[in-house]
Amino acid sequence: MPTGRRFDVVLFGATGFTGGLTAEYLAEHAPPGLRWALAGRNPAKLAAVRDRLGIDDLELLTADVNDPASLTAIAEATRVVITTVGPYITYGDPLVGACAAAGTDYVDLTGEPEFVDRTYLRHHAKAVETGARLVHCCGFDSIPYDLGVLYTVNQLPADVPLTVDGYITVSASVSGGTFQSAVNAFSRLRDMQKAAAERRKVEPRSVRRVRGRARAGKVADLGIWAVPLPTIDPQVVLRSARALEQYGPEFTYGHHLAVKRLPTALAVAGGAAGLIAASQVRPLRTWLLNRKPPGDGPTPAERQRSWFKATFIGTGADTRVHTEITGGDPGYDETAKMLAESALCLATDDLPPTAGQVTTATAMGEALTTRLTAAGITFRTVSKAVRT
């Protein structure tokens, strides 16, 4: 971890919707003595955020993704950078590069596979050299699944093949920024596939066999219908499995949306397919993007009613374990909490040595689980059975 830096944490993008929630969380929960600052391109809007927080001496830094020197100055001034400025495939790369070059830890909220793969290709080697930890997907994408699977795996036998299936239930609203990122990502499927193929060519092979799987249909013992969920989350889980010994000599993970009724499952599958198809056609994509512009988000009352539950069924040898991770509003309140706690974990906790592009489970693991539990996200074991 760099020493002699002016700040411990800098939040870039504090004037956006999720960035503002993250700033509020840090203002309330940052430990005494933490040196942190807000950064963005509009000093007046940053000052308005500071006024809302009521912290008169909170420093403000001006930076723009189109001004590399300003990003370098931020990276060299702090130990950890948080960024909420997306879509990351459009705006994210210069800041990641600045952090990798400066040896500065980096966390974001991306759910964009192409961006993550291109970050690996462009900046992983430099980050390994400088000691920077580049940790993507530090919100609802993908902490509940990455840490939830780790929590489950830690209750299964060691040194045997393991299988974990995840089932996600969500009741929440979507902000304009999240919707825009999803549509833009769907419109770049060929670019996404190309970046993934380029990464596979250069990424070291795992010492264990790791694979994903998907199931569609009824899961009788849980009383749900499962729909395959093609998000970045299983990619993150499988990267953790390749890096950590406790996932056994073979590891398989399935990632699914869980719904109560078959008609709902069919509607979700059809709606997702339709959105992906529409995103490929420029006029339809433009229409979709105009329907929900960036910058808006659910009201406090809407977020108060929102919740998520991630259920995991893990098996290994003679053991079966059923776990749950639950929390409140997934996309915003809990995401701001996860993002801020990830940065605080990197900045203040005693963690195993890692560098380069790493996952939350690899870089922070149980230390971050402990933090999130204390912050109100529940990790619990529903049942554990051992055949005799």
Disulfide bonds with the S-S distance in Angstrom:
none
